[in-house]
Amino acid sequence: MRQAEAIYRSSLAAAGGLAVTGSGRQHARHAVKDRKLPSFAVVLVERGQGFLETAAGGRQRVEGPALFWLFPNRLHSYGPDEAGWDECWALFEGSFTRDFVRMRLMAERHPLVALRHIEEMTRLFGQLHADLIDDTYLGRASAASLLHRIVIAAARQAGAAAGREGEAAAGDLVETLRESALQPLDLAAFAAGHGMSPATLRRKFIAETGLPPKAFQLRVRMDHAKQLLVTTDERIEMVAAMVGIDDPFYFSRVFHAREGCSPRDFRARYRRG
C-alpha cells in the first residue's frame, strides 16, 4: 500500500504565469464529498475504479488509468470503490490557466481523460513532486514546467481518443489545410471531402486553433510570406502571389494590420546581411 504524501507551497509572485502550490500521492480509500478548492487541481488515477461528479460534467465512472481536472470554486465529489485506488494529484494556479481553458486543453464540461499511456504521466507527476520537495526557485519553476507538460500530454491523449471514436480528428484537418493553405479554399468542398458540414468544420477549427478555417489559412499565408521576405530577394508583389494573394496592395494592407509594419519594413528589420 502506498504511504500518503502531500506537499503544500505558498504561491510565489516570481513564479510567473503558472505555479504549483501542492502535490501528493496516496492509496485512497475514501471519497471526497461536496468540496470546493480555491485553485485548479489535477488528479491522476493510476489504477483502480470509482467516480467523479461535477456540476458541469455530471457523474462519471472513473476507470484507471485516467486523469481528471478540478476547477476552482466549483463543487465536486470523487472517490474510489471499496478496493481503493492509487492516485497522484497537484494543485496549481496562475494566468496560464486562462490560456489552458481558452484553448480547451482543460474543459469543465469534459474533465475526465481516459489514458492509454500511463508511463509518461506517472513520470511527470513523480518529477513534479520531487521538484516541489526541493522548494527552490529552480525547483518551483521546474514543477510549473512539468505541470504544463501534463496539460499538453493529457490534451493529446484526449484528442487521440476522440479520433478513435470515428469522427475526423481536428488535428488532421488542421494539417491538411496547412499543407494546402497557399491554394484557393472552397470551404464547402473541403468540409464535404471530410464528411462534414461547413458549420462542423468551423467548430472543429475554432476548438483546435482558436480561428475559423479562412482566418487560419490567412495566418499560414502571412507566416509563409514573412519567411519569404527574410530569406529571399523576391519583390513584394511576387511574395504576395507566392502565398496565394493576387492583389499586392491587399496583401500589404493585411500584412500591416497583422504585423504593425509594411512587408518592406519587416524585411529590413529581420533580414540578415
KEKE-3310 file (N, C-alpha, C; in steps of 0.2 Angstrom, whole numbers, plus 5000, padded with zeros to 4 digits):
npx = (5004:5003:5011:5004:5008:5010:5012:5013:5014:5016:5010:5021:5025:5035:5035:5028:5017:5012:5010:5014:5006:5004:5006:5004:5003:4995:4987:4971:4956:4944:4930:4930:4919:4907:4916:4925:4938:4951:4959:4965:4965:4973:4970:4977:4973:4980:4978:4964:4946:4931:4922:4918:4911:4904:4897:4896:4900:4893:4889:4902:4909:4925:4939:4954:4969:4967:4964:4959:4952:4950:4941:4943:4933:4922:4910:4913:4914:4922:4929:4936:4931:4926:4939:4948:4960:4975:4982:4989:4991:4990:4990:4987:4989:4987:4990:4992:4982:4971:4973:4975:4961:4955:4960:4955:4962:4960:4944:4929:4917:4920:4929:4936:4949:4952:4966:4979:4992:5000:5013:5021:5014:5014:5028:5030:5022:5029:5041:5037:5033:5045:5052:5044:5047:5060:5059:5065:5069:5072:5067:5054:5051:5053:5044:5032:5034:5033:5020:5014:5017:5010:4997:4997:5001:4990:4979:4983:4981:4968:4963:4968:4960:4947:4948:4949:4936:4929:4926:4932:4948:4952:4965:4971:4963:4967:4981:4980:4974:4984:4994:4989:4987:4991:4984:4968:4953:4939:4927:4916:4917:4929:4925:4915:4923:4928:4918:4908:4898:4900:4898:4901:4915:4920:4917:4926:4938:4939:4939:4951:4962:4958:4954:4943:4942:4945:4952:4963:4969:4973:4982:4992:4997:5002:5012:5020:5024:5031:5043:5047:5050:5061:5071:5072:5075:5064:5052:5040:5027:5028:5030:5018:5010:5016:5011:4998:4990:4983:4982:4993:4992:4982:4987:4998:4991:4984:4995:5001:4991:4992:5005:5010:5018:5025:5027:5039:5046:5047:5055:5067:5069:5071:5080:5095:5112)
npy = (4994:5011:5024:5039:5055:5072:5088:5106:5122:5140:5152:5159:5175:5178:5166:5168:5165:5152:5142:5129:5123:5113:5095:5078:5060:5044:5029:5029:5027:5033:5044:5060:5073:5084:5096:5111:5119:5132:5133:5127:5109:5094:5076:5061:5045:5030:5017:5007:5010:5020:5035:5051:5067:5082:5098:5103:5093:5082:5065:5053:5038:5032:5024:5018:5017:5035:5052:5068:5084:5097:5112:5129:5134:5127:5115:5098:5080:5065:5048:5032:5015:5001:4995:5004:5016:5020:5036:5051:5069:5086:5104:5119:5136:5152:5164:5157:5147:5152:5152:5139:5135:5143:5138:5126:5115:5111:5106:5111:5105:5093:5085:5073:5062:5048:5037:5030:5029:5027:5028:5039:5049:5045:5047:5061:5066:5061:5067:5081:5081:5078:5090:5099:5096:5100:5114:5126:5141:5136:5123:5126:5132:5122:5113:5119:5119:5106:5104:5111:5102:5091:5095:5097:5084:5077:5083:5079:5065:5064:5070:5060:5050:5055:5055:5041:5037:5039:5051:5063:5068:5083:5088:5082:5088:5101:5100:5096:5107:5116:5112:5114:5128:5138:5138:5141:5141:5132:5131:5124:5113:5108:5104:5095:5085:5079:5073:5081:5095:5113:5121:5112:5110:5122:5124:5114:5118:5131:5126:5119:5128:5141:5149:5152:5142:5150:5161:5155:5150:5162:5166:5156:5159:5172:5170:5162:5171:5180:5172:5171:5185:5187:5177:5178:5187:5191:5202:5212:5211:5199:5190:5191:5185:5172:5167:5165:5177:5188:5202:5214:5226:5223:5213:5220:5228:5219:5213:5223:5226:5215:5213:5226:5233:5237:5225:5228:5235:5225:5216:5223:5224:5211:5205:5197:5203)
npz = (5000:4996:5004:5011:5004:5005:4999:5002:4995:4997:4985:4973:4968:4959:4952:4940:4926:4930:4943:4954:4968:4977:4980:4979:4984:4985:4992:4990:5000:5003:4999:4992:4996:4991:4989:4988:4980:4981:4970:4954:4951:4947:4946:4945:4942:4944:4945:4948:4952:4952:4955:4948:4951:4945:4944:4931:4922:4927:4934:4932:4928:4934:4928:4930:4920:4922:4921:4929:4929:4941:4944:4950:4965:4962:4965:4969:4969:4972:4971:4976:4973:4984:4985:4984:4976:4967:4968:4961:4964:4960:4964:4957:4950:4942:4928:4916:4916:4911:4898:4896:4897:4888:4876:4877:4882:4894:4900:4907:4906:4901:4911:4913:4907:4899:4899:4889:4889:4902:4908:4904:4911:4924:4926:4924:4935:4946:4945:4946:4959:4966:4963:4969:4982:4983:4984:4979:4970:4957:4958:4959:4947:4938:4942:4938:4925:4922:4926:4915:4905:4908:4906:4892:4888:4892:4885:4872:4873:4875:4863:4854:4858:4854:4840:4838:4840:4828:4823:4812:4816:4823:4823:4811:4801:4802:4799:4786:4779:4782:4774:4761:4761:4753:4742:4733:4743:4744:4755:4757:4749:4755:4767:4764:4758:4769:4775:4783:4788:4783:4795:4805:4802:4804:4818:4823:4819:4826:4839:4839:4835:4838:4828:4814:4798:4786:4792:4798:4787:4781:4791:4790:4777:4779:4788:4780:4770:4778:4780:4767:4764:4772:4769:4755:4739:4733:4725:4733:4727:4721:4731:4737:4727:4728:4740:4737:4735:4725:4723:4727:4734:4743:4750:4756:4764:4773:4779:4786:4795:4803:4807:4811:4803:4787:4773:4767:4777:4787:4781:4781:4794:4799:4791:4788:4785)
capx = (5000:5007:5010:5001:5012:5007:5017:5009:5018:5013:5011:5026:5024:5040:5034:5025:5010:5009:5013:5011:5005:5003:5006:5004:5001:4992:4982:4965:4950:4938:4928:4930:4912:4905:4921:4927:4945:4952:4964:4964:4968:4973:4971:4979:4971:4985:4975:4958:4940:4927:4918:4919:4904:4905:4891:4897:4901:4889:4893:4905:4913:4932:4942:4961:4972:4963:4965:4953:4953:4945:4941:4942:4927:4917:4908:4915:4915:4925:4932:4937:4926:4929:4946:4953:4964:4981:4981:4993:4987:4993:4986:4990:4986:4991:4987:4992:4976:4966:4975:4973:4954:4953:4962:4951:4966:4956:4937:4925:4911:4923:4935:4939:4953:4955:4973:4981:4999:5001:5020:5023:5010:5017:5035:5029:5019:5034:5046:5034:5033:5052:5054:5041:5050:5066:5057:5069:5066:5073:5063:5047:5050:5053:5037:5027:5035:5031:5013:5012:5018:5005:4991:4998:5000:4983:4976:4985:4978:4961:4962:4968:4954:4941:4949:4947:4929:4927:4925:4938:4952:4953:4972:4972:4960:4972:4987:4978:4973:4990:4998:4986:4984:4993:4979:4961:4950:4932:4926:4910:4920:4934:4921:4912:4928:4930:4912:4905:4896:4905:4897:4905:4922:4921:4918:4932:4944:4940:4941:4958:4966:4955:4952:4939:4946:4948:4957:4968:4973:4977:4988:4998:4999:5006:5018:5025:5026:5037:5048:5050:5053:5068:5075:5073:5075:5058:5048:5034:5021:5029:5029:5010:5007:5018:5007:4991:4986:4985:4982:4999:4990:4978:4992:5002:4986:4983:5001:5002:4986:4993:5012:5011:5023:5024:5031:5046:5049:5048:5061:5073:5070:5073:5084:5102:5117)
capy = (5000:5017:5029:5045:5060:5078:5094:5112:5128:5146:5154:5164:5180:5177:5160:5170:5163:5146:5140:5123:5125:5107:5089:5072:5053:5040:5024:5032:5023:5037:5049:5067:5074:5091:5100:5117:5121:5139:5133:5121:5103:5088:5070:5055:5038:5026:5010:5007:5012:5024:5040:5059:5071:5089:5102:5104:5087:5077:5060:5049:5032:5033:5018:5019:5024:5041:5059:5072:5091:5101:5119:5132:5136:5123:5109:5092:5074:5059:5044:5025:5009:4999:4992:5010:5017:5024:5042:5057:5075:5093:5110:5124:5142:5157:5167:5152:5143:5155:5150:5132:5134:5146:5133:5119:5110:5108:5108:5110:5100:5086:5085:5066:5060:5041:5037:5024:5028:5029:5028:5046:5053:5044:5050:5068:5068:5059:5073:5087:5080:5079:5097:5103:5095:5104:5121:5132:5144:5132:5118:5128:5133:5115:5110:5123:5117:5099:5104:5112:5096:5086:5098:5095:5076:5075:5085:5074:5058:5066:5071:5054:5046:5057:5052:5034:5036:5039:5057:5066:5072:5090:5089:5080:5093:5107:5099:5096:5114:5120:5110:5117:5135:5143:5137:5144:5137:5131:5129:5119:5107:5105:5101:5089:5080:5076:5071:5086:5102:5119:5123:5107:5111:5129:5122:5110:5123:5135:5122:5117:5133:5147:5153:5148:5140:5156:5165:5150:5150:5168:5166:5152:5163:5178:5167:5160:5177:5183:5168:5173:5191:5187:5173:5178:5194:5192:5208:5211:5208:5192:5187:5191:5179:5165:5165:5165:5183:5191:5209:5216:5231:5220:5209:5224:5231:5214:5212:5229:5226:5209:5214:5233:5236:5235:5220:5231:5236:5219:5213:5227:5223:5205:5202:5197:5204)
capz = (5000:4995:5010:5008:5004:5002:5000:5000:4995:4995:4978:4973:4963:4954:4948:4934:4924:4932:4950:4958:4975:4981:4976:4984:4981:4991:4990:4993:5001:5005:4994:4993:4995:4991:4991:4983:4980:4979:4964:4950:4953:4943:4949:4941:4945:4941:4945:4952:4949:4956:4951:4948:4950:4945:4941:4923:4919:4929:4937:4928:4930:4933:4927:4929:4921:4920:4924:4929:4931:4945:4943:4957:4967:4959:4969:4966:4973:4968:4976:4973:4975:4991:4985:4984:4970:4968:4965:4962:4962:4960:4964:4953:4948:4938:4922:4911:4917:4907:4891:4895:4897:4882:4871:4878:4884:4900:4899:4913:4904:4900:4915:4913:4902:4899:4897:4886:4890:4909:4910:4904:4916:4931:4927:4925:4942:4950:4945:4949:4967:4968:4962:4974:4988:4983:4987:4977:4964:4951:4958:4958:4940:4935:4944:4934:4918:4922:4925:4908:4901:4910:4902:4885:4887:4893:4879:4866:4873:4874:4856:4851:4859:4850:4834:4838:4841:4822:4820:4809:4821:4821:4821:4804:4797:4803:4795:4779:4777:4782:4768:4755:4763:4748:4736:4735:4748:4744:4762:4757:4746:4759:4773:4761:4757:4776:4778:4787:4785:4784:4802:4809:4801:4808:4825:4825:4818:4832:4845:4839:4833:4840:4822:4809:4793:4782:4796:4799:4781:4781:4796:4787:4772:4781:4791:4774:4767:4782:4779:4760:4764:4776:4766:4748:4737:4728:4725:4737:4723:4719:4738:4738:4723:4730:4746:4735:4735:4718:4724:4731:4739:4748:4754:4760:4770:4778:4782:4790:4800:4807:4810:4813:4799:4780:4771:4766:4784:4790:4778:4783:4802:4801:4786:4790:4779)
cpx = (5004:5005:5008:5007:5009:5012:5012:5014:5014:5015:5016:5025:5029:5039:5031:5018:5008:5013:5010:5011:5004:5004:5006:5002:4999:4988:4975:4959:4944:4937:4929:4923:4911:4910:4922:4934:4946:4956:4962:4968:4968:4974:4972:4977:4975:4982:4969:4952:4936:4923:4920:4912:4906:4898:4891:4897:4897:4893:4896:4909:4920:4935:4950:4964:4968:4966:4959:4955:4948:4946:4940:4935:4921:4916:4910:4915:4918:4928:4932:4931:4929:4936:4951:4956:4970:4981:4987:4989:4992:4988:4990:4986:4990:4988:4987:4986:4971:4967:4973:4965:4952:4955:4959:4956:4963:4948:4932:4919:4914:4930:4939:4942:4955:4962:4975:4989:5000:5008:5022:5020:5013:5024:5034:5026:5025:5039:5044:5034:5040:5054:5050:5044:5057:5065:5062:5066:5066:5068:5056:5045:5049:5046:5032:5028:5032:5023:5010:5012:5013:4998:4992:4997:4993:4978:4977:4981:4971:4959:4963:4962:4948:4942:4948:4940:4925:4926:4932:4942:4953:4961:4974:4969:4965:4978:4985:4977:4979:4994:4995:4984:4986:4988:4972:4958:4942:4930:4921:4913:4925:4930:4918:4917:4930:4924:4908:4903:4901:4904:4901:4912:4924:4922:4924:4938:4945:4942:4949:4963:4964:4953:4948:4944:4949:4953:4963:4973:4976:4983:4994:5001:5004:5013:5023:5028:5032:5043:5052:5053:5060:5073:5076:5073:5069:5055:5042:5028:5022:5028:5022:5008:5009:5014:4999:4987:4988:4985:4988:4997:4986:4983:4996:4997:4985:4989:5003:4998:4988:5000:5014:5016:5022:5028:5039:5050:5051:5054:5067:5074:5073:5079:5092:5107:5114)
cpy = (5006:5022:5035:5050:5066:5084:5100:5118:5134:5148:5160:5169:5179:5171:5162:5167:5157:5144:5134:5124:5119:5101:5083:5065:5049:5034:5027:5027:5026:5042:5056:5069:5081:5096:5106:5118:5128:5139:5128:5115:5098:5082:5065:5049:5033:5019:5010:5010:5016:5029:5047:5062:5078:5092:5102:5098:5081:5071:5055:5043:5033:5026:5019:5015:5030:5047:5063:5079:5094:5108:5123:5135:5133:5116:5103:5086:5069:5055:5037:5021:5007:4997:4998:5011:5021:5030:5047:5063:5081:5098:5115:5130:5147:5159:5162:5148:5146:5153:5143:5131:5137:5141:5126:5114:5107:5111:5106:5105:5093:5085:5078:5064:5052:5041:5030:5023:5031:5031:5036:5050:5052:5047:5058:5070:5066:5065:5079:5086:5081:5086:5101:5102:5099:5111:5126:5135:5140:5126:5120:5129:5127:5112:5113:5120:5110:5099:5106:5106:5091:5089:5096:5088:5074:5077:5081:5068:5059:5066:5064:5049:5048:5055:5045:5032:5037:5045:5060:5070:5079:5092:5088:5085:5099:5106:5099:5103:5118:5118:5113:5124:5140:5143:5140:5139:5137:5127:5123:5112:5103:5101:5094:5083:5076:5074:5075:5092:5107:5121:5118:5108:5117:5127:5119:5114:5128:5132:5120:5122:5140:5151:5149:5147:5145:5160:5161:5150:5156:5169:5162:5156:5169:5175:5165:5166:5180:5179:5170:5180:5191:5183:5173:5186:5195:5199:5207:5208:5201:5187:5186:5185:5173:5163:5165:5171:5187:5199:5211:5221:5228:5216:5214:5227:5225:5213:5217:5228:5220:5211:5221:5236:5234:5229:5222:5232:5230:5215:5217:5226:5217:5202:5202:5199:5209)
cpz = (5000:5001:5007:5009:5002:5004:4998:5000:4994:4988:4978:4967:4957:4950:4941:4933:4927:4938:4952:4965:4980:4977:4981:4980:4987:4988:4994:4994:5002:4999:4996:4992:4996:4993:4986:4985:4978:4972:4960:4953:4947:4947:4944:4945:4941:4940:4950:4949:4954:4952:4952:4947:4950:4942:4934:4920:4921:4933:4932:4931:4929:4933:4926:4924:4918:4924:4924:4932:4936:4945:4950:4958:4964:4963:4966:4971:4969:4973:4973:4976:4981:4991:4985:4977:4972:4964:4966:4961:4963:4960:4960:4951:4944:4932:4917:4911:4912:4900:4890:4894:4890:4876:4871:4879:4891:4899:4905:4912:4903:4904:4915:4907:4903:4896:4894:4888:4897:4911:4910:4909:4923:4932:4928:4932:4947:4951:4947:4956:4969:4968:4967:4981:4989:4985:4986:4971:4958:4952:4957:4951:4936:4936:4939:4927:4917:4922:4918:4904:4902:4906:4895:4884:4888:4887:4873:4867:4873:4867:4852:4852:4855:4843:4833:4838:4834:4819:4817:4814:4818:4819:4814:4800:4797:4798:4788:4776:4777:4776:4762:4756:4757:4742:4738:4739:4747:4750:4761:4754:4751:4765:4770:4760:4764:4779:4783:4784:4787:4792:4806:4808:4804:4815:4827:4824:4824:4838:4845:4838:4836:4834:4818:4803:4789:4786:4797:4793:4780:4785:4793:4781:4774:4784:4785:4771:4771:4781:4772:4760:4767:4772:4758:4746:4732:4730:4730:4733:4722:4726:4739:4734:4725:4736:4744:4735:4729:4719:4729:4736:4744:4753:4759:4766:4775:4782:4787:4796:4805:4811:4812:4809:4792:4779:4770:4773:4788:4788:4781:4791:4803:4797:4789:4783:4774)
residu = (MET:ARG:GLN:ALA:GLU:ALA:ILE:TYR:ARG:SER:SER:LEU:ALA:ALA:ALA:GLY:GLY:LEU:ALA:VAL:THR:GLY:SER:GLY:ARG:GLN:HIS:ALA:ARG:HIS:ALA:VAL:LYS:ASP:ARG:LYS:LEU:PRO:SER:PHE:ALA:VAL:VAL:LEU:VAL:GLU:ARG:GLY:GLN:GLY:PHE:LEU:GLU:THR:ALA:ALA:GLY:GLY:ARG:GLN:ARG:VAL:GLU:GLY:PRO:ALA:LEU:PHE:TRP:LEU:PHE:PRO:ASN:ARG:LEU:HIS:SER:TYR:GLY:PRO:ASP:GLU:ALA:GLY:TRP:ASP:GLU:CYS:TRP:ALA:LEU:PHE:GLU:GLY:SER:PHE:THR:ARG:ASP:PHE:VAL:ARG:MET:ARG:LEU:MET:ALA:GLU:ARG:HIS:PRO:LEU:VAL:ALA:LEU:ARG:HIS:ILE:GLU:GLU:MET:THR:ARG:LEU:PHE:GLY:GLN:LEU:HIS:ALA:ASP:LEU:ILE:ASP:ASP:THR:TYR:LEU:GLY:ARG:ALA:SER:ALA:ALA:SER:LEU:LEU:HIS:ARG:ILE:VAL:ILE:ALA:ALA:ALA:ARG:GLN:ALA:GLY:ALA:ALA:ALA:GLY:ARG:GLU:GLY:GLU:ALA:ALA:ALA:GLY:ASP:LEU:VAL:GLU:THR:LEU:ARG:GLU:SER:ALA:LEU:GLN:PRO:LEU:ASP:LEU:ALA:ALA:PHE:ALA:ALA:GLY:HIS:GLY:MET:SER:PRO:ALA:THR:LEU:ARG:ARG:LYS:PHE:ILE:ALA:GLU:THR:GLY:LEU:PRO:PRO:LYS:ALA:PHE:GLN:LEU:ARG:VAL:ARG:MET:ASP:HIS:ALA:LYS:GLN:LEU:LEU:VAL:THR:THR:ASP:GLU:ARG:ILE:GLU:MET:VAL:ALA:ALA:MET:VAL:GLY:ILE:ASP:ASP:PRO:PHE:TYR:PHE:SER:ARG:VAL:PHE:HIS:ALA:ARG:GLU:GLY:CYS:SER:PRO:ARG:ASP:PHE:ARG:ALA:ARG:TYR:ARG:ARG:GLY)
# end
